[in-house]
Amino acid sequence: MARRVMIEPVRTCIGCRTRAETSTLLRVVAQGGEVVPDPSATLTGRGAWVHPAARCVENAVKRSAFGRALRVNAPLGTGLVLAAVLVQKNMEAQLGIPNEQAD
C-alpha cells in the first residue's frame, strides 16, 4: 500500500523573496487602504505572503511590494501588519520559542 505524503503549499515572501511553506508565512490582504494581516488565510481578496518578521515587512515597504503584489495603485498603510508581527515576536520571546526568521 502506497503511503500518501501531504505536501504543504509553498509561497514567496514579498519582503525577502525567498520561498517558504505557508505555515511559516503571514498572508496579508488590502482592505480600505490598509494592508491587513490574515493569519487564518480566509479573508476575501487577493493575498500576498510575508515572513512574520519586521525585517521582511520593512523590506516589502521599501520595495513597494505590497501595492504590486496586491495589485493596488493607491498608497497602502502597513501599520497593522508591522504591529501584528511585533506582537507575535514579543509573544514568542516571552514563551521562549525560537524565531526561525530572525530580525
N, C-alpha and C positions, 0 to 999 in steps of 0.2 A: 504494500500500500504506500503510495507516494505521500510524503509529508508536505503540506501546504505551508509556505513561508509567506507571511504578510510583510509587504514592503511598504514603508511609510513614504508618503509623498515628499519630494524634495523641492524647495523653492530657493530663490536667490535673494539675499539680504540687499535692500536698496542702499544701505549705508556703506558696507564694506565690499559688496559684490561677490561674496563667497556663497557657495551653495550649502544648504543645511536642511535637515529634516524639519518638517513643520512644527514638531513638538518643541524645538529649540528656538523657534522664531515667534514674533508677535505680529499678528495680522492687524492692519490699520485700514480704515476707510475714511473718505471725506464726507462730512456732514455739516452743512451750514457754515462753510468757510473754515472749518477746523479739521485737523487730522485727529480722528478718534480711535483709541485702542479698541480692538475687537478680540479679546483673549479667547472667546469661545468660537470664533470664526463663523458666526451666524448672522451678522448684520448684513443687510442687503447692500448691493452696490459693488463697484469694482474695488478690489482689495489689493494691498501691497504688503510685503513681508519685510520685517526688520528685526535684527537681533535685539533683545531687551537689554541693551547696553547704551549708556549715554553717548559713548564714542560713535556708535553706529547711527544713532538718531542725529547727532550733530553733523556727521559727515553727509547724511542724506539732506539735511537742511542746507549745508554749504553748497552741495552739488545741485540743489533744486530738484532732487529726485522724487520727492513726494508728489509734486504737481505733475511731473511727467508720468510717473508710474500710475497715478490715479486718474490721469487724463483730465486735469482741472487747470484751466488757464488763469484763474484768479489766484491771488496770494492766499496761502493756507496758514492758519495758526497751528503751531506744533506744541504748544504748552501742555496740553492734556497728555500727549504721548510721552514727552520728557518727564512729566510728573509721575506717570504710571511706571516708567522704567526706574526712576529713582526710588519710588516706594517699594517696588519689587526687590531692588538691590538692597535696600535697607532691611527688609524683612528677611531676606536670605542671610544677610550678615548676622542678624540677631539670632537666627536659628542655626548658624554655623554651617550653612550649605555652601559648598564651593561654587564659584561662578566660572563656568567654562569659558565664557566670552568676557574676559576681564577688561575693565576700562583702562 
